[in-house]
Amino acid sequence: MDSAAVNATSVMNSNKSPSSNLKTFKELQRYLNTQILGQPSLVESLLVALLAEGHLLIEGPPGLAKTRAIKALAHGLECDFQRVQFTPDMLPADLTGSDIYRPEDGSFRFQRGPLFHNLILADEINRAPAKVQSALLEAMAERQISVGMTTYELPRLFLVMATQNPIEHEGTYPLPEAQLDRFMLHTLIDYPDRATTRLIMDLARHEALDGRELPPPTRPMSQDTVFGARREALNLTLADSVADYIAALVDATRRPDTYSKNLKEWLRWGASPRAAISIERGARALAWLDGRDYVSPEDVQAIAPNALRHRLLLDYTAQARGISAQDCVNELLQKVPAP
């Protein structure tokens, strides 16, 4: 049986039809949009990361519902959630867990840490030292953690949403490039407008009167639905021309002199092959959420900024001139021809 027939068979054999899974995801999206006001890009990034088995780095000022967003997603799924506040005195065992000595029989018993939950909020991730970052990197990269001589598997549904505060830098550690590359998306969020702020005030008042922060959805989504939706997104049609476009965008970050004089001056280091995979998976997720059975160049252009922004290292001269990674992405989208 050829690969196309295998793919078609896997879709037909899934527990739910594509339309049923999509309907359930749309219900989750509506629920999130009623609880996270004025941050549609944050909601979309959460759903894309969930569909594409990726991790998410959110950067924005305090008070913009970053914590609320991941908690709302946990409410909308049949899964567990753990928030971890990163601090400078944190130890790897605070994430992974550790072997606890049992004096009654002289043995050691492993006590699991917060990484063994499905959804992890790594709050202010850049406040933790290098050893803690290394422990988190293994979990994000390999879906496992190592303690002593033993390796422990993490849940099949595992998503890390990390936050960074762009305002306050005292007592922070820059994230290593290797760890930044493990985040599928880097999403920037900003303050809502005045009308949305009024709606947020009303929502907070009603929740205070009800005595609960987040009302549960009508029906939480099962993990099997998530896994089925992931298979469906992977089986969408991706034309060769669109795949070549993704490869060209990433290639332009490595050989900028062949695409743009500005990029040659701005970029010191380009994106890895993992960036191309992130763009492809993210574009598939966007197309699937839009109800289409194919990936378009517009899907690639929509996901490219969040997939590339954190993977580009700028030249010191460009940084001194105020050039940002977003400027580089904009230049890429202008200079690399779309199919």
GITA-V280240 format. One record per pair of residues at least 24 apart in sequence whose C-alpha atoms are under 10 Angstrom apart, sorted by sequence separation. I is the first residue (numbers start at 1). GAP is how many residues later the second one is. If there is no record, write none. Layout:
I;GAP  I;GAP
This chain:
42;24  46;24  115;24  136;24  161;24  162;24  163;24  164;24  250;24  279;24  280;24  282;24  305;24  39;25  115;25  250;25  251;25  278;25  279;25  282;25  304;25  305;25  25;26  38;26  39;26  43;26  47;26  247;26  249;26  250;26  278;26  279;26  304;26  37;27  38;27  39;27  42;27  43;27  46;27  95;27  116;27  249;27  279;27  280;27  305;27  36;28  37;28  42;28  115;28  116;28  247;28  248;28  276;28  278;28  279;28  301;28  304;28  305;28  36;29  43;29  115;29  116;29  246;29  247;29  250;29  275;29  278;29  279;29  301;29  304;29  35;30  36;30  39;30  43;30  84;30  115;30  246;30  247;30  249;30  277;30  278;30  82;31  83;31  84;31  245;31  246;31  276;31  301;31  36;32  37;32  82;32  83;32  246;32  247;32  275;32  276;32  301;32  35;33  36;33  81;33  82;33  243;33  246;33  247;33  274;33  275;33  300;33  35;34  36;34  81;34  82;34  83;34  246;34  81;35  82;35  86;35  275;35  32;36  33;36  36;36  80;36  81;36  82;36  83;36  84;36  85;36  86;36  87;36  92;36  96;36  116;36  118;36  119;36  125;36  126;36  243;36  271;36  272;36  275;36  32;37  35;37  80;37  81;37  82;37  83;37  84;37  85;37  86;37  87;37  88;37  90;37  91;37  92;37  95;37  110;37  116;37  117;37  118;37  125;37  126;37  127;37  243;37  246;37  271;37  274;37  301;37  32;38  34;38  35;38  79;38  80;38  81;38  82;38  83;38  84;38  85;38  86;38  87;38  88;38  89;38  90;38  91;38  92;38  93;38  94;38  95;38  116;38  117;38  118;38  119;38  120;38  121;38  122;38  123;38  124;38  125;38  126;38  127;38  141;38  242;38  270;38  271;38  300;38  32;39  33;39  79;39  80;39  81;39  82;39  83;39  84;39  85;39  86;39  87;39  88;39  89;39  90;39  91;39  92;39  93;39  96;39  115;39  116;39  118;39  119;39  120;39  121;39  122;39  123;39  124;39  125;39  126;39  137;39  140;39  271;39  272;39  32;40  78;40  79;40  80;40  81;40  82;40  83;40  84;40  85;40  86;40  87;40  88;40  89;40  91;40  92;40  95;40  96;40  110;40  112;40  115;40  117;40  118;40  119;40  120;40  121;40  122;40  123;40  124;40  125;40  133;40  141;40  271;40  272;40  298;40  31;41  32;41  77;41  84;41  86;41  87;41  88;41  90;41  91;41  92;41  94;41  95;41  117;41  118;41  119;41  120;41  121;41  122;41  123;41  124;41  137;41  138;41  141;41  270;41  271;41  297;41  31;42  77;42  85;42  86;42  87;42  88;42  90;42  91;42  92;42  93;42  116;42  117;42  118;42  119;42  120;42  121;42  122;42  123;42  127;42  129;42  133;42  134;42  137;42  140;42  141;42  238;42  269;42  270;42  271;42  297;42  32;43  85;43  86;43  89;43  92;43  96;43  115;43  117;43  126;43  127;43  128;43  129;43  130;43  133;43  136;43  137;43  140;43  269;43  270;43  296;43  28;44  29;44  31;44  32;44  74;44  88;44  91;44  92;44  95;44  115;44  127;44  128;44  129;44  130;44  134;44  137;44  138;44  268;44  269;44  270;44  28;45  31;45  74;45  87;45  115;45  126;45  127;45  128;45  129;45  130;45  134;45  137;45  238;45  267;45  268;45  269;45  73;46  74;46  86;46  126;46  127;46  128;46  129;46  130;46  133;46  137;46  234;46  238;46  266;46  267;46  268;46  269;46  28;47  29;47  86;47  125;47  126;47  127;47  128;47  234;47  237;47  266;47  267;47  268;47  28;48  71;48  96;48  97;48  98;48  99;48  124;48  125;48  126;48  127;48  233;48  236;48  266;48  267;48  268;48  27;49  28;49  70;49  71;49  96;49  97;49  98;49  99;49  125;49  126;49  233;49  235;49  236;49  265;49  266;49  267;49  70;50  71;50  95;50  96;50  97;50  98;50  125;50  126;50  233;50  234;50  237;50  265;50  266;50  267;50  268;50  25;51  70;51  96;51  230;51  233;51  234;51  236;51  246;51  249;51  263;51  264;51  265;51  266;51  267;51  69;52  232;52  233;52  236;52  243;52  245;52  249;52  263;52  265;52  266;52  267;52  232;53  233;53  235;53  242;53  243;53  265;53  266;53  67;54  93;54  230;54  233;54  234;54  242;54  243;54  246;54  250;54  66;55  67;55  92;55  230;55  233;55  237;55  238;55  239;55  241;55  242;55  245;55  246;55  249;55  253;55  263;55  266;55  67;56  96;56  229;56  232;56  233;56  236;56  237;56  238;56  239;56  241;56  242;56  245;56  262;56  66;57  236;57  237;57  238;57  239;57  242;57  243;57  266;57  230;58  235;58  236;58  237;58  238;58  239;58  242;58  246;58  250;58  253;58  254;58  266;58  267;58  229;59  233;59  235;59  236;59  237;59  238;59  249;59  253;59  266;59  229;60  233;60  253;60  232;61  233;61  266;61  267;61  233;62  266;62  263;64  55;65  56;65  57;65  58;65  59;65  262;65  263;65  58;66  157;66  262;66  263;66  156;67  157;67  57;68  263;68  50;69  157;69  262;69  263;69  157;70  262;70  156;71  260;71  259;72  260;72  263;72  259;73  260;74  253;75  259;75  260;75  86;76  253;76  256;76  259;76  260;76  80;77  81;77  86;77  259;77  79;78  80;78  81;78  82;78  83;78  84;78  259;78  79;79  83;79  253;79  249;80  252;80  250;82  88;83  249;83  252;83  87;84  88;84  248;84  249;84  252;84  55;85  87;85  88;85  251;85  54;86  55;86  249;86  250;86  54;87  249;87  248;88  249;88  70;89  248;89  249;89  70;90  181;90  184;90  185;90  246;90  248;90  70;91  181;91  183;91  184;91  245;91  69;92  70;92  181;92  182;92  183;92  245;92  246;92  181;93  182;93  184;93  185;93  245;93  67;94  181;94  184;94  185;94  244;94  245;94  66;95  67;95  183;95  184;95  244;95  66;96  67;96  182;96  242;96  243;96  66;97  181;97  184;97  185;97  241;97  242;97  66;98  184;98  241;98  240;99  239;100  62;101  61;102  62;102  53;103  55;103  56;103  57;103  58;103  59;103  60;103  61;103  62;103  53;104  54;104  55;104  56;104  57;104  58;104  59;104  60;104  61;104  62;104  53;105  54;105  55;105  56;105  57;105  58;105  59;105  60;105  61;105  62;105  53;106  54;106  55;106  56;106  57;106  58;106  59;106  60;106  61;106  62;106  50;107  54;107  55;107  56;107  57;107  58;107  59;107  60;107  61;107  50;108  59;108  50;109  49;110  50;110  49;111  49;112  46;113  46;115  185;118  187;118  188;118  185;119  186;119  187;119  185;120  186;120  187;120  185;121  186;121  188;121  184;122  185;122  186;122  187;122  57;123  66;123  183;123  184;123  185;123  186;123  187;123  56;124  65;124  183;124  184;124  185;124  186;124  57;125  64;125  185;125  186;125  56;126  57;126  64;126  181;126  184;126  185;126  55;127  56;127  57;127  58;127  59;127  60;127  61;127  63;127  64;127  181;127  183;127  184;127  54;128  55;128  56;128  57;128  58;128  59;128  60;128  61;128  62;128  63;128  64;128  183;128  54;129  55;129  56;129  57;129  58;129  59;129  60;129  61;129  62;129  181;129  182;129  54;130  55;130  56;130  57;130  58;130  59;130  60;130  61;130  180;130  181;130  53;131  54;131  55;131  56;131  57;131  58;131  59;131  60;131  180;131  181;131  52;132  179;132  177;133  178;133  49;134  177;134  49;135  177;135  48;136  49;136  177;136  48;137  45;139  46;139  75;139  76;139  77;139  45;140  75;140  76;140  77;140  45;141  46;141  72;141  75;141  76;141  78;141  79;141  45;142  71;142  72;142  74;142  75;142  76;142  77;142  78;142  79;142  44;143  71;143  72;143  76;143  77;143  78;143  79;143  72;144  75;144  76;144  77;144  78;144  79;144  42;145  68;145  72;145  75;145  76;145  77;145  78;145  41;146  42;146  68;146  74;146  75;146  76;146  77;146  78;146  41;147  42;147  73;147  74;147  41;148  73;148  77;148  40;149  77;149  39;150  38;151  39;151  38;152  39;152  38;153  39;153  38;154  37;155  38;155  38;157  39;157  38;158  37;159  38;159  37;160  38;161  37;162  38;162  37;163  36;164  35;165  37;166  36;167  35;168  34;169  53;173  52;174  53;174  51;175  52;175  50;176  51;176  50;177  51;177  52;177  53;177  35;178  51;178  52;178  35;179  50;179  51;179  52;179  35;180  50;180  51;180  51;181  52;181  51;182  52;182  51;183  31;184  31;185  32;185  31;186  30;187  31;187  28;189  27;190  28;190  27;191  28;191  27;192  28;192  27;193  28;193  27;194  24;195  24;196  25;196  24;197  24;198  21;200  25;200  24;201  25;201  24;202  21;203  22;203  21;204  22;204  25;204  20;205  21;205  24;205  21;206  22;206  18;207  21;207  22;207  16;208  21;208  15;209  16;209  20;209  21;209  14;210  15;210  18;210  19;210  22;210  14;211  17;211  18;211  21;211  15;212  16;212  17;212  14;213  15;213  16;213  18;213  14;214  18;214  13;215  14;215  17;215  18;215  11;217  14;217  10;218  11;218  14;218  11;220  12;220  10;221  11;221  10;222  11;222  11;223  7;224  8;224  11;224  54;224  7;225  10;225  52;225  53;225  52;226  7;227  8;227  52;227  54;227  7;228  52;228  53;228  54;228  7;229  49;229  52;229  53;229  51;230  52;230  4;231  51;231  52;231  49;232  50;232  52;232  48;233  49;233  51;233  52;233  48;234  51;234  52;234  47;235  48;235  50;235  51;235  48;236  49;236  45;237  48;237  51;237  47;238  48;238  51;238  47;239  45;240  48;240  44;241  45;241  48;241  44;242  47;242  44;245  58;248  57;249  56;250  56;251  57;253  48;255  45;258  29;260  45;261  26;263  25;264  26;264  22;266  23;266  22;267  22;268  23;268  22;269  18;270  19;272  18;273  18;275
